[in-house]
């Protein structure tokens, strides 16, 4: 079930306590709902053979069809082993919550003492004691544990959303690179024809050695770029295989044709910063941490001079003369030397640190949203310009050059050069098209707080990979990546 994306992501503490009452799976429902609201994807914690078999069956069915970015992300969520390992942290956190919700066990003591002279009856003593202070603090401990469990839920949800963004970005890189490979192969054919023509012209004495060498180098460079792109496609597939946790026959999947069409109407970009601050799971986790540390600090300030342990119980003893004495016991740990001064200082610093982290993350979140928003607008505008203006111009030049070539007013070299420039413009258009969808993915991550390297990291990777596709930067290509 897909929930509205603008719904608040953080559970109320009371709702969490109610959900945790049964078992870890019921508490994990919060992660599922958060992920569904933020990404529309299904996520499952596989805790039985039957659940694993059902997930494997769903993954096999999806791998049989050509993949798009959404289906690739869904496969990763169902099959990624590292993610399933991360989910076990939720079980650990739930166990800690249950343990914090239980009172400490009472202590029982017994002694038997044998007299050295009559009366010969054994002196017997029994006592039962309970830490009263731990009982009084039980609601507070349970509250703190619930907050810790909520922080775990939010952080795991962030890991899931981060995996979605990482998978979709990797998929768009592969999909665009496969499109580019087709264009590069056309460039190779064009360059080969130009090199053959130049060889004939050189043999006829119509061009210089330098002109021939330049044309042959251009052909060689285009072949190198095809080889590099093919190698990078294999690397991109393996990156996705790792995200899918795919091996064996599962790695024989296919990518759907071209990148998705850029929609005619853009998503709403209003009030993105305030929406991100309200719904990012990483910020919600740090808010929970601030609240927990504030509660712990307040509790410690109020109880710093309270005895460290208050054991109350009952003791009964039978003397050798068979007389029995029974009465209450009190065992106090007096705070004479250590009355929590170090703990208070630590909590003060931890709280201040968490508050500064929250402030820093909030500032960075706003910046990430603005940057991703601007990248969407810039790449959309640039892709539209290529599609509507530059590509038609390049095609017109090719057609006009073809007409003049047919009329023997231009040579074949000019025609081949015009075709090559048209192909290069189309290739750059594909890169811009790809960058638009990566920016969309990054904005989704920035809005909901999935773990990741942020926009700058995405841009650096995009630029690096684009340079690799161009074989280190051939003179016949231009880059659209931004840094």
N, C-alpha and C positions, 0 to 999 in steps of 0.2 A: 504494500500500500504506500502510495506517495503522499506525503503531507506538504502543506504550503511551506515555502522556503522561508517566509518572513516570520514564522512562529518562533517564540523564544526557545532557546535550546537548553536552558538550565532548569533542572527539576527543583522544586521546592524541597526543603529538608524533610518536611513531614511526609511528602509523597514518597521520597526515597526510603524513609523508615518503613512505610507501609509495604513498599515493593520488596524490601529486603527480608521480609518476615519469613518467606518460604525457603528459597534456595538460590544459589548464584544465578541460575538461568533467568529467574524472574527479575532479578536486579539488572541483568544484562539487557533486558528489554529496553532500558533507557538508551543504551548505545545504539540499538537498532533503530529506535525512533529518531534519535539525533541524526544518524547517517541518512535515513530516509528523507527527513525534512531538508537536509542540506544538499543532498546529491541525487535523491531519487533511486538510490541503489539498495540492494538487499545485502545484509551481512549476517552471517551465522557463526556461532561458536560451536564447533563440531566436537561433541563430547561423547558420541557413541558410534559404533560401527555402522549403524543404520543411517545416521546423519551424514557420515563420511561417504557412504555409498550413494546417498541421494545427491550430495554435492558433486561427486565425481560424474554421476549420470548427467546432471545439468551442464557441467563443464564440457563433457564430450559432445553433447548436443549443440552447444554454442560454437565449439571449435570446428564443427562440420560445415558451418555456414561462413561466408566471408565476413570478416570482423570489421566493425567500426569502433570508434573511440569508446562509446558507451558499453558495448558488449565486451570489449577488451578490459575495461575497468571492472565490470561485473565478474569476469573470469578471475581476475586477480583477487577480488574480495572473497570469492568462494574457495580458491585453491591455494592462495599464498600461505606457505607454512610458517614463515616468520610472523605473519599477522596472527595466525592461530596460536603461536607461542606467546605473543603479546597478550592475547585474551586470557591466558592462564594467570596473568597478574591480577586480573579481576577476581578470579577464584581465591587468590591469596589475600587480596584486600577484603573480600567478603568473609573469609575465615577470621581475619583480624577484627572485623566488625562484630562477628558473633562472639568471639572471645572477650571483647571489651564489654559486651552486653551482659555477660554472666558475672555473678558475684564470685569473689574469691572463695576457695574451699576453706571450710573451718579446719582448725588443727586439733588433733586429739593426742593426749599424752597420758602415759601410765607408768607407774613405778611400783616395784615390789621390794620391800626391805625386810630382811630376816633378823630378829633380835638375837643377841649373843647370850641372853639369860632369860629365865622366866619373867613375866608371862611369855609363852612361846608363840603366840599368834603373830602372823605376818602383818607388817604395816603395808597397807595397800592404798594407793592414791591414783585417782583418775581426774582428768581435766579436759574440758572442751572449750575452745576459744575461737572467736571470729573477729576479723579485722573490721571494726565498726566504721573506720574512716573510709575504707574502700566501698562499703555499702552506701554511705552518704554521698560519695562522689560518683556512684555508678551512673546516674543520669547524665552527668557531665562527660564522663568517659565515653558513654554510648553516643552522645552528640558529636564529640570530637571524632570518633571512629566513623560515624556516618558521613561527616564532612570529608574525611580521608577517602572513603569509598567513592564519594561523589567526585572528588578530584581525580581519582583513578578512572572513573567513567568518562570524564571530560577529556582526559589526556589520551585514553584509548580511542575515543571518538575522533580526536585530532589526528592520531596515527592513521585511522581508517581513511579520513578525508585526504590526508597527505598521500596515501597510496593511490587513491582515485586520481588525484592531480598528476602524480608522477607517471602513472600508467597512461593517462590520456595524452600527456605531453610526449612521452616516448612513442606513442602510437602515431601522433601527428607528424613527428619527425620521420618515422619510417614511411608513412603514407606519402608524404611530400617527396621524400628521397626516391621512392619508386617512380613517382611521376617525373621527377627530374631525370632519372636514368633514361627514360624514353626520349626526352629532349636531347640529352647528351649523345645518345646513339645516333640521332639525326645529325647533330653537329659533326660527329665523326665522319659520317657519310659525306656531308658537305665539304668538310676539310680534306677528305681523301680525294674527292673529285677536283677540288681546287689545287691540291698538290700534284695530281696527275696532269692537269692542264698546265700548271707552271713548268712541270718537267718538259712537256712538249714544246712550250714556248721557249724555254731555255735552250733546248736542243736546236731549235730553229734560229736561235740568236736574237730573240725578241725581248728577253728580260735578262737582268744581270744575275750573277751568282748570289748576290745578297738577297735579291727578291725571291729566288728559288729557295734559299736557306730559310728565309722567314716563313714562307708558305709551308715548307716541310716541318719546321719546328711547331707551327700552329697545329698541324695534323697530329704530330707526336704528342703534343700537350693534351689534345682532345681525347686521345686514346688513354693517356695516363688518368685523366679525370674519370673516364668510364670505369677503369679498373679500380680506382680509389672509391668511387661511389658504390660499386658492387661489393667491395670489401666492407664498406661502412654499413650497407644494407644487411649483410650477414651479422655484423656486430649489433645493429639495432634490433634484429630479430632475437638475438640471444639475450639482449637486455630485457625484452618483453618476455622471453621464455623464463627468465629468472623471476620476473614479477608474477608471471602466471604459475610458477613452480611446475612448468611443463617439461616433460622428458619423453624420450621414445617416440611413439606414434603421435603423441600430443603436440609435438613441435611442427607437424606438417599442416599448419593452418595458413589461411590465405587472407589477404587484406582486401577490403572492398575498394573498388576502383579509385576514384579521385577523392580529394578532400571535400568535406561538405560544402555546399554552396553558401556563400556569405548571405545571411538573411537580408531581405529587403528592408526590414525595420529593426533597428537596434534595440537591445534590452534597455530598460529604464536605468538611467544613470543618476537619478535624483537621490539625494540624501544617502549616498553610499557609505560615507564615513560613519555617520551616526548609526546606520544599520549594522555595519561591521562591529562597532564597539559594543552594540547590544547583543549580538548573536555569536561572536567568535568564541569557540570552545576553549581556546588556550587562555583568553582573557578571563573567561568564567572560572577556569581552574585556578588561576592566580588569585582571583577574588575570593574563592573558597579558602585558599591558603592564608590570605590576609585575615579573613574572619576566624579561621581556626587558631592562628597564632595570637590574635587579639583575645580570644576566649581563654586560651591557655595562659597568657600573660595575666589577664585579670584574675583568673583562678589562683595563680601562684602568688600574686600580690596579696590576696585575701587570706591565703592559707600558709604563708611563709613561716609564721611562728606557731602553727599548729603542729603537734607532735607528728613525726614522720610515720608512725604506726600507732593505732589505738586498738589493741586487742582486748576484747571483753569476753568473759566466759564464766564457766562454773567449774569449781574444783571440789572434789569430795575425797576425804581421807579417813581410813579406819586405822586407829592406833592399836598397838598390841593388846591393850586392855579391852579391845573390842568396842571402844567408844568411837562413833563416827562424827566427823565434823564436815559440814558442807557450807559453801558460800561462794559469792561472786569473786571474780579475779579481774584485775586491770593491769595491762602491760603497756607502758608508754615508751616511745622512742623520743627522748627530749632533744629539741633543736638547740643545743648549746653551742656547738662549733659550726656546724653546717646548717644554716637556716635558709638555704636557697638563694644566697646572694649570687653565686655563679650561674645558676639556672635563670634567675631574673635577667642578668646581664645578657645571657645568650638569647633569651626570648625577645628582649628589647631589640637586639641587633637583627635577629631573624625577621621580626616584624617590619623593621625599617627597611631591610633588604627586600622583602616581598613587596612592600609598598612602592619602592623605587623600581623594582622589576615591572610592576603593573603599570606605572607611569611610562616607563620606557617602551614597553610592549604596546601600549595604547598609541603612543606617538608613531611608532614604527608601523602599526597596523593602518593608521590613517594614511601614512606615506605609501604603503604598499597598494592600498586601494586606489589612491590618486594615480600612482604610476601605471598600474594595470589598466585603469580607465583610460588614461591618455594613450597608452599603447594600442588599445582597441581602436580608439578614434583615429590615431595616426595610420595604423596599418589598414584600416577599413578605407580611409580616404585614398591612401596610396594604391591599394588593390583596385579600387574603383577607377582611379586615374589610368592605371595600366590597361584595365579591361576596356574602358570606354574611349581613351584617347591614344595612348602610346602604341598599343598593339594594333589598332586599326591603321595608325599612321605607318607603322612598320610594314604591315601587309600591303598598304597602298603603294609604298615604295617598291616592294618586291614585284607587285603587278606591273607598275609603270616601267621598272627596269626590264622585266620580261618582255614587254611590248617593244621597248627600244632595242633589246637584244635580238628579238625576232626581225626587227627592221634593220639589223646590222649596224645600228648606231652606237651600240655599247658592246664591249667584249664580255666573254663568259666570266672573267674574274670579277667584274663589277656585279654581275648577277649573283654569283656565289657569295660574295661579301654581303650583299643585301639580304640574302636568305639567312646567312649566319647571324646577322644582327637581329633579324626578326625572331630567330630561335632563342637568342640570348635574352631578348626582352621578355619572351614568354617564360623563360626559366626564372628570371627575376620576379616575374608576376607570381609564379608558384611559390617562391620563397616568402613573398609578402603575404600571400593567401594563407600559408602555413603559420606565419607569425601572428596573424590575426586570431587563429583558433587557439594557439598557445597562450596568447594574451587573455582570451576568454576563460581558458582553464585556470590561469593564474588569478584572475579576478574572482572566480568561484572560491579558490583556495583562500585568497586574502579576505573574502567576505565571511567565511565560516571558520577560519583558523586552523586548517589542516597543517600538519607539520611539513616543513619544506624550506628551501633555501631562499624563497622570496623572488621578487621580480628580477632583481639584479643578477642573481644566480642563473635564472632562466635565460636572461639575455646573453650572459657570458657563454653559456652552453650553446645557445642558438648561433652566436657569432662563431664560436670555435668549430661547430659542426658545419656551418656554411662554408668556412674557409677550407675545411677538409674536403668538402664536395667540389670545391674549385681548384683542388690540387695546389693549395698554397697561394692562390690568387693569380690566375691567368690574365693576361692583358685584354682578353676578349670578353671578360665577364665583369659585372658590377655587383657589389654587395648591398643588400637592403637591411642587413642586421644593424641594430643600434646598440651602443654601449653607454 
